[in-house]
Amino acid sequence: MLIYEGTKDNFLTSVEQDTIAVEIENNIYERMHRHTAKNEFRAWENSMEYMYKVLNDQDIPSDAGIAIEYNIPQTSKRVDFLISGALSQQMVDF
């Protein structure tokens, strides 16, 4: 299960508008029917700012996929942040 999914551009816009933590919180409630602790909410606010800095790079395609809080099926494990996409031929030749 994914709690947040979008493109790099979606993610950057959400961070710029200071809505990313609220979006994650709302999605957790909608999909898992649980409320978020204040310290977890603050952790998202802080860590997503750092990820914004990482992704704010022209070499990363604007349509790269972003997934947050991916729960690995049939386990209790999760991945906090995923970036997905295909390499262009230009990047492969690099």
Secondary structure, DSSP 4 states (H G I P E B T S, - for coil): -EEEEEEHHHHHHHHHTT-HHHHHHHHHHHHH--PPPHHHHHHHHHHHHHHHHHH--TTS-TT-EEEEEEEPTTSS-EEEEEEE----HHHHH-
